[in-house]
Amino acid sequence: MTYKLNYTNELKWNYDFLREKCKEVGIEEEFDEHQFRISVNYISVFQVLHLFFMILHCSLLLATCAQLDLIYIDVSCYTLSTVVAIAVMWTNVKVKSIATLKWLTYVTSGIVAMMIVFVDLMINYYHLHAHQWVLTPVYDIYVILMIYIFFPIPYLFPAMGLAVLVSSMYAGYFVFYLDTKYHYRLGNVTHFTQAIVVLSNYIGLNVIGTGFRLMREIVGRASFLDRHQYVMEDIALRSARAKERILLHSILPPQIAQPIQEEIRNRIKLSQKHHDILDCNRRGFIIAIQMHPDVSILYADIVNYTHLTTTLSVKKLVTLLHELYARFDNAAFRYSVQRIKFLGDCYYCVAGLTKPDPFHAKCCVNLGLCMIDIIREMRAVVKIDIDIRVGVHSGCVFAGVLGAAKLQYDIWGTDVLIANRLEATGMPGQIHVSERTLEMTNNRYQAYPGTKAARDDAYLQRCNIITFLIVDIENNNQFELDKRESLVSVSTTEEIREGTAELLLHEELQKMPLGPKGIKDAILEMFSANKHRESPSSINLEIETLLLHFRDPRLEYKYIHQPDYMLKFSVLQAWCCFMGLSYLQLVYDHDEVEMSYFINIPVMLALSLLLILTWYKRICIWWNSSTNQKPSNFSNAVIKIGENMQRSLIQRICIYMLIMAGYCCIISIILSDCNKEEFQLAHIDSMLYHYEVENLMCFSPWSVTYMVCLIITNSIIFTRIPFVLRIIVSVLVCITYLSVMIHHFEYLVHISLTTNPYLKPEIAHCLMILSTMFTVYFKERQAEFNNKINYKWREELLKKQEDARLADQSIIILLHNILPAHVANVYLTRISKDELYYEDYKMVGVMFASLQDFELTLPNLRILNEIISEFDRILNFYRNDSLVEKIKIVGCTYMAACGLDIRFSSLISENHHRSDSIVQEVLRARRSLASFEKNNAQSENNDEVVFVITTFALDLMRTLWVCNNDYKNFPIDRVIFNANMSVGISSGEVMAGVVGASQVHYDIWGNAVNVASRMDSTGVPGEIQVTEETANILRKFGLLCNYRGLTFVKGIGMLPTYFVAIDSNYEFKYIQENASEHSASTTSVD
């Protein structure tokens, strides 16, 4: 049998460990304050109970005593002491300073305890000397229990000291005073054993009280640490989620992000339920697009950008763009305009999108003027010939996201195209606006007629757009000040957030439960105390008032089935109580009950075995830690038995009932060992002939009553047994014992000592039992309530954390579906949104693929969403060797790149296999490459990214062909949608990263990007157009590239371009295949 000794769970319930842990995490002072608050809260319970018992006691004295003049002094002393005790204890409630409360609780507790003991003993002393009444104390057990349970002493050892002092005073009264005055000779064995019985009762009571205080502090510290842990985890989770949400909502508006998050959450739940693998980079065909009928759109284009891409290094270009776009973003934030995205040299944004704004046109015009001012300042600083054209139009847009991967917020619609055309036909350094936009600004700007290019533009003519130019520039000197103020506010917010976390932790720890609502709350409200405290009415509605069980049966079931790691303490207390009972049984054993040893010894052995089983693991760990020895197989078996008892509710209940049955057996033996008739005759004879009857002839009723009080106490405070069962057992013990004593041993009880003159001993016994019962019940009621509230709070927090983790996971998945995983992590952990982040790559293949003649109307956007989603799913097949990264969608153009470092690919594993067509193409290309490299220099490894992106482009064309066949049966306009798509590919040095200050968008820049875009725009539908350098790389992989001719490329001039050879089945043509076909045709001609 192999078993690893693990003490992790038990450590959570180890006093020394919990104390050190509280100090380690820095909540020891908070726990001390909590202990004092609990102690003060217990004061009101003590006051109510003490008042109730004193009223009951005095009422019984006045109602049952024949000589009232003898007990007036008793009633007066009890009344006065009760008033003083309540008044003294009330001073603790009024004190708000913890420093004052620390010493005041000790002083008041000592005063009240000594006063109750003094009154109790002095009344006995008075009646002994004044009226020759020998009385027994009535409040000895009561005051000891009160010290341990309800007195405002927060720590164990001061409470122990006070209880031991009280016990010593009562024991001294029994042993010395009564022995001296009434010849209870200690030298006599009989009297000595009676003294030992009295001492053992007090010792047992202190053991139980000490165990209770120890367990209460252990439970309190464990609950406190649990709450601290959960609160800290919740704070950390909320902080991380806040960062993620801020980052997410800076990219996607909440109204777009939330439905997608909900879809992801549902898929996570479904995958967890069915234990499936979650495909995090895929969404369904749910279209997340909204219509905004009244907005203004601004398009801005940097003039001379193409020249910059050919003259500046990639790093300098990206740094310049970041500085420029960051200032644009800050200006957009100032004028309440939302940036949508930028496309190399094009920057476009919308006003009135997320929130309706009647001044959206003015906001866009002001932003345009500010952008012109910024570009002029930049031109003067960097000494580079750059300018900007701005076009603004007001109208209706569709806004949302398309596709299933790398989601980006975008806008579509006729008015968007109009704004784009206004920018394209505008003048550098001026704002080109439509007539509608100018009217919405109330003609506050100086405007001139639009450009000739706008009047000649076919699209603007078709839409009947009249244009104007605005050249007036506003003063924007305040802009930098606004930016600095925003940065200061951000840092201040971070400091406030840290302080808020500490305040939240303090508030949560202050909410630790102090006790259930009951009589004490009525008393507090009566005296207008603690009105600042939060009303616990909502808590009490969830827990039954009397027996404190959860009204939700499922929650109650989970609560009572928790493991009991303090079972060993309960068994130890039960064992000690049983030893006291056994000693009492031996004292009064007359060997008249022949079966007593056959019952006593097995029960003792059973309890001793339980004690060993529950403590064996802790002993083994202590022993092994000092000797470094592994536990034996026998030890492992014993430990597993003990752990099973801790975990099993049924076994714990069986142990509890076994202990209670053992107690009852011992009490039954003691009672059965008494010959009532013989004792009664002996007692009558002793009174007639004036001699002292043998004291051990029959049991002492008060000794048995004391032991029954211990049994009741032990039965109620036994841990992790259903509270209802413990109350039922204790009530049955009370009723059974009192019934048996009063009805079967009425003479023995009647002649026993009483507590007050002329008070029947039967009433005194009942008062002792009931006071103990109610005291321990209210004690355990407090503890059970606190435990259940802590448990329910823990369950609710776990559920909240699970919901929060689900939300956090959905945000993370969505962020990783917008940005590459490493970029999302960088912006969540290390840098802020307005910092430049870039990565430099020497060889990257860039692809632009555009659908031809596709009008972006709302019905067609649904079709486009499905097509783009199918394109995105192809990305799943390009995740291993050479990662293909989707960059963006621009209108109907799909942009992707291959060669961005594979180490920065998504961290989410994908369990997909490549499609057969891709596998065949890759294998065929590798064979061609191997054959080619035998006669040519070996190609660089980075060149493979060009082949991979070309293969990806061919897969897009295949997918589009499939989509075209699927849509043949749909009622769509065949003129609007067709399967034609042009593709442009280029390769070279690229810089990837994030620029700007508002939205985090991963993009790429460089001459290769610009040329790939031109290859697409100048391409032919159904063809993949590449540059000469790219064609040469593809030839290394055996692909046939056909020369197209010289093609004009804006900003560069005439470039030789090529088409990648593709047959009618969308398969690559290879150089060797073409050569073979050519050779075969030549042979046939010959």
Residue pairs with C-beta under 8 A, 6 or more apart in sequence:
1 633
1 636
1 637
2 636
3 631
3 636
3 639
3 640
5 617
5 620
5 621
5 624
5 630
5 631
5 636
5 639
7 617
7 618
7 621
9 563
9 565
10 565
10 617
10 618
10 621
11 17
12 18
12 222
12 225
12 565
13 218
13 222
13 565
13 566
14 218
15 214
15 217
15 218
15 221
18 218
18 221
18 222
18 225
19 28
19 221
21 221
21 225
22 28
22 31
22 221
22 224
22 225
25 225
25 228
27 224
27 225
27 228
27 509
30 224
30 506
30 509
31 220
31 221
31 224
32 98
32 154
33 98
34 220
34 224
34 509
34 512
35 154
35 155
35 217
35 220
36 98
36 101
36 102
36 105
36 152
36 154
37 514
38 154
38 220
38 514
38 515
39 92
39 105
39 151
39 152
39 153
39 154
40 92
40 93
40 101
40 105
40 152
41 514
41 515
41 520
42 149
42 150
42 151
42 152
42 515
42 782
43 89
43 90
43 92
43 93
43 150
43 152
44 93
44 520
44 523
44 524
45 150
45 515
45 520
45 778
45 782
46 89
46 146
46 150
46 151
47 85
47 86
47 89
47 90
47 520
47 523
48 519
48 520
48 523
49 146
49 150
49 774
49 775
49 778
50 82
50 85
50 86
50 146
51 82
51 86
52 774
53 142
53 771
53 774
54 78
54 79
54 82
56 767
57 78
57 138
57 767
58 74
58 75
58 78
58 79
60 759
60 763
60 767
61 71
61 74
61 75
61 756
61 759
62 68
62 71
62 75
64 758
64 759
64 760
64 763
65 71
65 756
65 757
65 758
65 759
66 758
67 757
67 758
70 127
70 131
70 757
70 758
71 756
71 757
71 758
71 759
73 123
73 126
74 123
74 756
74 757
77 119
77 122
77 123
78 119
81 115
81 116
81 119
84 115
85 112
85 115
85 116
88 108
88 111
88 112
89 108
89 112
89 152
91 104
91 108
92 101
92 104
92 105
92 108
92 152
93 529
93 530
94 529
95 101
95 104
105 152
105 153
105 154
106 153
106 158
108 152
109 147
109 151
109 152
109 153
109 162
110 162
112 151
113 143
113 146
113 147
113 151
113 162
113 166
116 139
116 143
117 139
117 143
117 166
117 169
117 170
120 137
120 138
120 139
120 140
120 143
121 137
121 169
121 170
121 173
123 135
123 756
124 135
124 136
124 137
124 173
127 133
127 135
127 756
127 757
128 134
128 135
128 181
131 757
133 757
134 178
134 182
134 753
135 753
135 754
135 755
135 756
135 757
136 702
136 753
136 754
136 755
136 764
137 170
137 173
137 755
138 755
138 756
138 764
138 767
138 768
140 166
140 167
140 170
140 202
141 205
141 706
141 709
141 768
141 771
141 772
142 771
142 772
142 775
143 166
144 163
144 166
144 167
144 202
144 205
144 206
144 209
145 205
145 209
145 713
145 772
145 775
145 776
145 779
146 775
147 153
147 159
147 162
147 163
147 166
147 209
148 159
148 163
148 209
148 210
148 212
148 213
149 209
149 212
149 775
149 776
149 779
150 775
150 778
150 779
151 159
151 162
153 159
153 162
156 210
156 213
156 214
156 217
159 209
159 213
160 206
160 209
160 210
160 213
163 206
163 209
164 206
167 202
167 203
167 205
167 206
170 202
171 198
171 199
171 202
174 195
174 198
175 184
175 186
175 195
175 198
175 199
178 184
179 185
179 186
179 191
179 195
184 191
184 194
184 195
185 191
186 192
186 195
190 694
190 695
190 696
191 695
193 587
193 696
194 587
194 695
194 700
194 703
196 583
196 587
197 583
197 584
197 587
197 700
197 703
198 703
200 580
200 583
200 584
201 580
201 703
201 706
201 707
201 710
203 580
204 576
204 577
204 580
204 707
204 710
205 706
205 709
205 710
205 713
207 573
207 576
207 577
208 573
208 576
208 577
208 710
208 713
208 714
208 717
211 569
211 572
211 573
211 717
212 717
212 779
214 569
215 566
215 569
215 717
215 719
216 783
218 566
219 566
219 783
219 786
219 787
220 786
223 512
223 786
223 787
223 790
224 509
224 512
226 790
226 794
227 508
227 509
227 512
227 790
227 793
227 794
228 505
228 509
230 794
230 797
230 798
230 801
231 504
231 505
231 508
231 509
232 505
233 801
234 797
234 800
234 801
234 804
235 501
235 504
235 505
237 801
237 804
237 805
237 808
238 804
239 497
239 501
240 808
240 828
241 804
241 807
241 808
241 811
243 828
244 808
244 811
244 812
244 815
244 828
245 811
247 815
247 824
247 827
247 828
247 833
247 1000
248 257
248 811
248 814
248 815
248 818
249 257
250 833
250 998
250 999
250 1000
251 408
251 409
251 818
251 819
251 999
251 1000
251 1001
252 260
252 401
252 407
252 409
252 814
252 818
253 338
253 353
253 354
253 399
253 409
255 290
255 354
256 288
256 290
256 399
256 400
256 401
256 409
257 814
259 286
259 288
260 283
260 286
260 288
260 401
260 407
260 814
261 807
261 810
261 811
261 814
262 810
263 283
263 284
263 286
264 280
264 283
264 809
264 810
264 813
264 814
265 806
265 807
265 809
265 810
267 278
268 278
268 806
268 809
268 810
268 813
269 806
270 276
271 277
271 278
277 911
279 876
279 910
280 813
280 816
280 817
280 908
281 404
281 405
281 816
281 817
281 872
281 875
281 876
281 906
281 908
281 910
282 404
282 405
282 872
282 873
282 876
283 403
283 404
283 405
283 407
283 817
283 869
284 404
284 869
285 865
285 866
285 869
287 400
287 402
287 861
287 862
287 865
288 400
288 401
289 398
289 399
289 400
289 401
289 402
289 412
289 858
289 861
289 865
290 398
290 399
290 400
291 396
291 397
291 398
291 399
291 858
292 350
292 352
292 353
292 396
292 397
292 398
292 399
293 396
294 352
294 356
294 360
294 394
294 396
295 350
295 351
295 352
295 353
295 360
295 394
295 395
295 396
295 397
296 350
296 351
296 352
296 360
296 361
296 363
296 364
296 392
296 393
296 394
296 437
296 440
297 348
297 349
297 350
297 364
297 392
297 393
297 394
297 395
297 397
297 411
297 415
297 416
297 419
298 337
298 348
298 349
298 350
298 351
298 364
298 367
298 368
298 390
298 391
298 392
298 419
299 346
299 347
299 348
299 390
299 391
299 392
299 419
299 420
299 422
299 423
300 328
300 346
300 347
300 348
300 368
300 371
300 388
300 389
300 390
300 391
300 423
301 345
301 346
301 347
301 388
301 389
301 423
301 424
302 308
302 324
302 345
302 346
302 347
302 375
302 386
302 387
302 388
303 386
303 387
303 388
303 389
303 428
304 385
304 386
304 387
305 344
305 345
305 386
305 1051
306 345
306 1010
306 1050
306 1051
306 1052
307 1051
308 317
308 320
308 384
308 386
309 317
309 1005
309 1006
309 1007
309 1009
309 1010
309 1051
310 1007
310 1051
310 1052
312 320
314 840
314 989
314 990
314 991
314 1005
314 1006
314 1007
315 838
315 840
315 991
317 991
317 1005
317 1006
318 836
318 838
318 991
318 993
318 995
318 1005
319 836
320 378
320 382
320 384
321 995
321 1005
322 836
322 995
322 996
323 378
324 374
324 375
324 378
325 342
325 347
325 995
325 996
325 997
326 834
326 995
326 996
326 997
327 374
327 378
327 997
328 339
328 347
328 371
328 374
328 996
329 339
329 834
329 996
329 997
329 998
329 999
330 479
330 482
330 483
330 486
330 997
330 998
331 367
331 370
331 371
331 374
331 476
331 479
332 338
332 339
332 349
332 367
332 998
333 997
333 998
334 370
334 479
334 482
335 351
335 363
335 364
335 366
335 367
335 370
336 351
336 355
336 357
336 363
337 349
337 350
337 351
337 363
337 364
337 367
338 349
338 350
338 351
338 353
338 354
339 347
339 348
339 349
339 996
339 998
339 999
340 348
340 349
340 350
340 409
340 410
340 411
341 348
341 408
341 409
341 410
341 888
341 999
341 1001
342 348
342 995
342 996
342 1001
342 1003
343 888
343 890
344 1005
344 1009
344 1010
344 1013
346 423
347 371
348 411
348 419
348 420
349 364
349 367
350 397
350 399
350 411
351 357
351 360
351 361
351 363
351 364
351 367
352 360
352 363
353 397
353 399
353 411
357 363
360 394
360 440
361 392
361 394
361 437
361 440
361 441
362 440
362 441
362 444
364 392
364 394
364 437
365 392
365 431
365 433
365 437
365 441
365 445
365 470
366 474
368 390
368 392
368 431
368 470
369 431
369 470
369 472
369 473
369 474
369 476
370 474
370 476
370 479
371 388
371 390
372 388
372 390
372 429
372 430
372 431
372 473
373 473
373 474
373 476
374 476
375 386
375 387
375 388
376 429
378 384
378 386
379 385
379 386
379 387
387 428
387 429
388 428
388 429
389 423
389 424
389 426
389 427
389 428
389 430
389 432
390 423
390 426
390 430
390 431
390 432
391 419
391 420
391 421
391 422
391 423
391 424
391 425
391 426
391 431
391 432
391 433
392 419
392 422
392 431
392 432
392 433
392 434
392 437
393 415
393 418
393 419
393 422
393 433
393 434
393 436
393 437
393 465
394 415
394 434
394 436
394 437
394 440
395 413
395 414
395 415
395 418
395 436
396 413
396 414
396 415
397 411
397 412
397 413
397 415
397 416
398 411
398 412
398 413
398 856
398 858
398 861
399 409
399 410
399 411
399 412
400 409
400 410
401 407
401 408
401 409
401 410
402 410
402 861
402 864
402 865
402 868
402 869
402 889
403 865
403 868
403 869
403 871
403 872
403 886
403 889
404 868
404 869
404 872
404 873
405 817
405 872
405 873
405 875
405 886
406 817
406 818
406 819
406 872
406 885
406 886
406 887
406 888
407 814
407 817
407 818
408 818
408 888
408 889
408 1001
409 999
410 889
412 856
412 861
412 891
413 856
414 463
417 459
417 856
418 434
418 459
418 460
418 463
418 465
421 454
421 457
421 459
421 460
421 465
422 432
422 433
422 434
422 454
422 460
422 465
422 467
423 432
424 453
425 432
425 450
425 451
425 453
425 454
425 457
425 460
425 467
426 432
426 451
426 454
426 469
427 451
427 469
429 471
430 469
430 470
430 471
431 469
431 470
431 471
432 450
432 451
432 454
432 467
432 468
432 469
433 447
433 467
433 468
433 469
433 470
434 465
434 466
434 467
434 468
435 465
435 466
435 467
435 468
438 445
438 447
438 468
438 470
445 470
445 472
446 470
446 471
446 472
447 468
447 469
447 470
448 468
448 469
448 470
448 471
449 467
449 468
449 469
450 466
450 467
450 468
450 469
451 467
451 469
454 460
454 465
454 467
455 461
455 467
460 467
511 534
512 786
512 790
513 536
513 539
513 785
513 786
513 789
513 790
514 786
515 782
515 785
515 786
516 536
516 540
516 543
516 545
516 548
516 781
516 782
516 785
517 536
517 537
517 539
517 540
518 545
518 781
521 536
524 530
525 531
539 789
541 551
542 550
542 551
542 552
542 792
543 549
543 550
543 551
543 785
543 788
543 789
544 550
544 551
547 723
547 724
547 727
548 723
548 781
548 784
548 785
548 788
549 556
549 722
549 723
549 724
550 556
550 559
550 788
550 792
555 792
555 795
558 795
559 788
559 791
560 649
560 720
560 722
561 649
562 720
562 791
563 646
563 647
563 720
564 570
564 646
564 652
564 719
564 720
565 646
566 719
566 720
567 614
567 645
567 646
567 652
567 655
567 719
567 720
568 611
568 614
568 615
568 618
569 719
570 717
570 718
570 719
571 607
571 610
571 611
571 614
571 615
571 655
571 659
572 611
572 614
572 615
573 714
573 717
574 607
574 659
574 714
574 718
575 607
575 608
575 610
575 611
577 663
577 710
577 711
577 714
578 603
578 604
578 607
578 659
578 662
578 663
578 666
580 707
580 710
581 663
581 666
581 667
581 707
581 711
582 600
582 604
582 666
584 666
584 670
584 699
584 703
584 704
584 707
585 596
585 600
585 666
585 669
585 670
585 673
587 696
588 670
588 673
588 674
588 696
588 698
588 699
588 700
589 596
589 673
590 673
592 672
592 673
592 675
593 669
593 672
593 673
596 669
596 673
599 665
599 666
599 669
600 665
600 666
600 669
603 662
603 665
603 666
606 658
606 662
607 658
607 659
607 662
610 655
610 658
610 659
612 638
613 638
613 641
613 642
613 645
614 642
614 645
614 646
616 635
616 638
616 639
616 642
617 639
617 642
617 643
620 631
620 635
620 639
623 629
624 630
624 631
631 639
644 651
645 651
645 652
645 655
646 652
649 720
652 720
652 721
653 721
653 722
653 725
656 718
656 721
656 725
656 729
657 729
659 714
659 718
660 711
660 715
660 729
660 733
663 711
663 714
664 733
667 704
667 707
667 708
667 711
667 737
670 699
670 704
671 699
671 704
671 740
671 744
671 745
673 699
674 698
674 699
674 745
674 748
675 697
675 698
676 698
676 744
676 745
676 747
676 748
678 697
679 693
679 697
679 698
679 747
679 748
680 747
682 693
682 694
682 697
683 693
683 747
683 751
685 691
685 693
686 692
686 693
698 748
699 748
700 752
701 741
701 745
701 748
701 749
701 752
701 761
701 765
702 752
702 753
702 765
704 741
705 741
705 765
705 768
705 769
708 733
708 737
708 769
709 768
709 769
709 772
711 733
712 730
712 733
712 734
712 769
712 772
712 773
712 776
713 772
713 776
715 726
715 729
715 730
715 733
716 726
716 727
716 730
716 776
716 777
716 779
716 780
717 776
717 779
717 780
718 726
723 780
723 784
726 780
727 777
730 773
730 776
730 777
731 773
734 769
734 770
734 773
737 769
738 765
738 766
738 769
741 749
741 762
741 765
742 749
742 762
746 762
749 761
749 762
749 765
750 760
750 761
750 762
751 761
752 761
752 765
753 761
754 760
754 761
754 764
755 764
755 767
756 764
812 824
813 908
815 824
815 828
816 824
816 906
816 907
816 908
818 824
819 827
819 1000
819 1002
820 885
820 900
820 904
820 905
820 906
820 1002
821 904
821 905
821 906
821 907
821 908
822 903
822 904
823 837
823 904
823 994
823 1000
823 1002
826 837
827 833
827 837
827 994
827 1000
831 837
833 997
833 998
833 999
833 1000
834 996
834 997
836 993
836 994
836 995
837 993
837 994
838 991
838 992
838 993
838 994
839 900
839 901
839 904
839 991
839 992
839 993
840 989
840 991
841 899
841 900
841 901
841 989
841 990
841 991
841 992
842 942
842 989
843 899
843 940
843 942
843 943
843 945
843 946
843 987
843 988
843 989
844 897
844 898
844 899
844 900
844 945
844 987
844 988
844 989
844 990
844 992
844 1004
844 1006
844 1008
845 897
845 898
845 899
845 945
845 946
845 948
845 949
845 950
845 985
845 986
845 987
845 1030
846 895
846 896
846 897
846 949
846 985
846 986
846 987
846 990
846 1004
846 1008
846 1009
846 1012
847 894
847 895
847 896
847 897
847 898
847 949
847 950
847 952
847 953
847 983
847 984
847 985
847 1012
848 893
848 894
848 895
848 983
848 984
848 985
848 1012
848 1013
848 1015
848 1016
848 1017
849 893
849 894
849 895
849 896
849 953
849 956
849 981
849 982
849 983
849 984
849 1016
850 891
850 892
850 893
850 894
850 981
850 982
850 983
850 1016
850 1017
850 1019
851 864
851 867
851 892
851 893
851 960
851 980
851 981
852 978
852 980
852 981
852 982
852 1021
853 975
853 976
853 978
853 980
854 860
854 864
854 892
854 976
854 977
855 976
856 864
856 891
856 892
857 976
859 972
860 972
860 976
860 977
863 967
863 972
863 977
864 892
866 963
867 959
867 960
867 963
868 889
868 894
870 959
870 962
870 963
871 894
871 956
871 959
872 886
874 952
874 955
874 956
874 959
875 884
875 886
875 896
876 910
876 912
877 912
877 913
877 914
877 915
877 918
877 955
878 884
878 898
878 948
878 952
879 905
879 906
879 910
879 912
881 902
881 948
882 898
882 899
882 902
882 944
882 945
882 948
883 898
883 900
883 902
883 905
884 896
884 897
884 898
884 948
884 949
884 952
885 896
885 897
885 898
885 900
885 905
886 894
886 895
886 896
887 895
887 896
887 897
887 1002
887 1003
887 1004
888 895
888 1001
888 1003
889 895
893 1016
894 956
896 949
896 952
897 949
897 990
897 992
897 1004
898 945
898 946
898 948
898 949
898 952
899 942
899 945
899 949
899 987
899 990
900 992
900 1004
914 922
915 955
917 955
917 958
918 951
918 955
921 951
921 954
921 1067
921 1068
922 951
924 1038
924 1068
924 1070
925 947
925 951
925 1037
925 1038
925 1039
925 1068
927 1038
928 1037
928 1038
928 1039
928 1070
928 1071
928 1072
929 939
929 1036
929 1037
929 1038
931 1038
931 1072
932 1036
932 1037
932 1038
933 939
933 1036
936 1036
939 1033
939 1036
939 1037
943 1033
943 1036
943 1037
944 1037
945 987
946 985
946 987
946 1030
946 1033
946 1034
947 1033
947 1034
947 1037
947 1039
949 985
949 987
950 985
950 1024
950 1026
950 1034
950 1039
950 1060
953 983
953 985
953 1024
954 1024
954 1060
954 1062
954 1066
954 1068
956 981
956 983
957 981
957 983
957 1022
957 1024
957 1062
957 1066
958 1066
960 979
960 981
961 979
961 1066
963 979
964 977
964 978
964 979
967 977
980 1021
980 1022
981 1021
981 1022
982 1016
982 1019
982 1020
982 1021
982 1022
982 1023
982 1025
983 1016
983 1019
983 1023
983 1024
983 1025
984 1012
984 1013
984 1014
984 1015
984 1016
984 1017
984 1018
984 1019
984 1024
984 1025
984 1026
985 1012
985 1015
985 1024
985 1025
985 1026
985 1030
985 1060
986 1008
986 1009
986 1011
986 1012
986 1015
986 1026
986 1027
986 1029
986 1030
987 1008
987 1027
987 1029
987 1030
987 1033
988 1006
988 1007
988 1008
988 1011
988 1029
989 1006
989 1007
989 1008
990 1004
990 1005
990 1006
990 1008
990 1009
991 1004
991 1005
991 1006
992 1002
992 1003
992 1004
992 1005
993 1002
993 1003
994 1000
994 1001
994 1002
994 1003
995 1003
1010 1051
1011 1027
1011 1049
1011 1052
1011 1055
1014 1049
1014 1050
1014 1052
1015 1025
1015 1026
1015 1027
1015 1057
1016 1025
1018 1025
1018 1047
1018 1048
1018 1049
1018 1057
1019 1025
1020 1059
1023 1059
1023 1060
1023 1062
1024 1059
1024 1060
1024 1062
1025 1044
1025 1047
1025 1057
1025 1058
1025 1059
1026 1034
1026 1041
1026 1057
1026 1058
1026 1059
1026 1060
1027 1055
1027 1056
1027 1057
1027 1058
1028 1055
1028 1056
1028 1057
1028 1058
1030 1058
1031 1041
1031 1058
1031 1060
1034 1041
1034 1060
1035 1041
1035 1071
1038 1070
1038 1071
1038 1072
1039 1060
1039 1061
1039 1068
1039 1069
1039 1070
1039 1071
1040 1060
1040 1061
1040 1068
1040 1069
1040 1070
1040 1071
1040 1073
1040 1074
1041 1058
1041 1059
1041 1060
1041 1061
1042 1058
1042 1059
1042 1061
1043 1056
1043 1058
1044 1056
1044 1057
1044 1058
1044 1059
1045 1056
1045 1057
1046 1054
1046 1055
1046 1056
1046 1057
1047 1054
1047 1055
1047 1056
1047 1057
1048 1054
1048 1055
1049 1055
1060 1068
1061 1068
1061 1069
1061 1074
1062 1068
1062 1069
1063 1069
